[in-house]
Every structure is written in C-alpha cells, then in structure tokens.
C-alpha cells in the first residue's frame, strides 16, 4: 500500500482530519508515520518515553500493568478508530508511560510525532477538541473499569467479558489465563467457573477458546 493510500485510509478512519485547515492538514500528512505491529509486539514499555500520538487503524492493543507477583492487570484495550489515553496523558504532561502496551493481533497505527502533536494542540481548535474529548471519554472508561473491579462480582465480570469478546458464532478465542488477566483474577479461579458453566451447558470449552452455547443463561448466571 502506498503512503498516499495509507494517508487516505487514516483520514477515513478518523474524520476529524477533514476538519483541519489546509496548512494543518499538510503538516499532519507530511509527518504521520504508519507503524505495523505483529501480534505480541510491544507498542510501548513501562517508563518509556512517549514520542508519538498513536491512532489505531486496524487490529488491537492491550494496555496493562504487571503486579509485583507477576500477575497482569488489564487497564483497557484500543481497537480500530481508537486512541490511547495513556499516550495522550504522557504527551500532555511530558511524563513517561505508567503501563505497557502490546499488540493482541497484527495492528496498524498512525503515529503523529510529538512535535506535530504539540503544534496542532496549540494551533488547531478542531484537533485540540478531538484529543481532549477523546481523552475525557477514555478516562471515564477507566473509572468504569475501576468500579467493575472493585464492586462487580467476579462471575459477572467473566460473563460480561465472554459476551463482549465472542464472535458471531459465539466463539471467544482466548485462553483461561488471558481471561483471568482481563478481569483481574487468576487462571485457577476462572477455569473453575468455566468448568461449572460447561457442566451446566452454558459454554463449551475448547483448546484455546470458549464457545458460548446459551447467551441468555450465561448473562443470568453471571448476575447470580
């Protein structure tokens, strides 16, 4: 794919680019890069410097922290058309990343260098409004996550995660360890709950995947 096609794809994915003035659009087009991360590749590391404003075109990244005991704690995920709240925070504050991010699948990004980001934040009302509105929305999502971890029962969090991640066939292509990481638990507990649900006919357990058999009953089971 040529750079021109990548730029047009970026503009289609993020309509705010259409609102930029001709001069600001020229700056953005002239400096944007399009890194590609293969599954498992690092997007950024804990305490790393932030050099770009990242916008996801395709794929998905997961942002997480590791506990002292080595357990991964999911913070949030970024998919197509999304941006990263921690990247925005670092660029606005000048600090380093308080977490790390990896690609869950092949991921294509649009990356605006920090100099371009700062210029557009200072000079473009349209760009500034997009960044701040998106940042506010993402931060609201973080507080929702905190509420879920603190107050929503584990079974309900697990059921919600399965229902949210399932493809149209009801397949969730994820390991028990990954599910545990996503909901702030441990693999043994998640495996035990899934085994109970499998015995009740709500799910079917496969190697590296879970198939939802009865969506309605699974949603109800998660609330009990």
C-alpha angles and dihedrals in degrees: 000000000000122000090249091056091047090052092050090048089051091051091049091050093048109037091186087081088070089062094059119106116252091258094048091045090052090052093048094046091048097052107031117111128198111217119185122211122199118218110290095018119134118252093184138341134231110276090008123144117258111232102163145035103238125214120182117230100171137354128025140270129200123217116206149150128227118228121225088258091057097255117141117232114199115222101179144310131242121214137174113321092017135115132206119257093202091052089053091047092051093048092049095045100034090232133127129262114284091200140019135251134207134179114254090196137358102312131192118201138186110220123196112196116242091251092056091045092052093046093050092045089054099040109026119068090188094054093043092051092050094049095047095043091049092046091052091050092049093048090051087054090053091055089049088054091050090051091050094050092044101041113014115088116249095244091053092050090050094049091048091050093050093048092047095048099043119114121225090278091054094252119143106194098204138110124243088248092055091049089051091050091050095054099036098252138108129266096244093057094046092048091052093051092046090050090053091050091047090053089051091052096246097116139011118223119223134174105284093350146067123217117208108223100175115024096182095050091044091054090049093046090054091058095052 
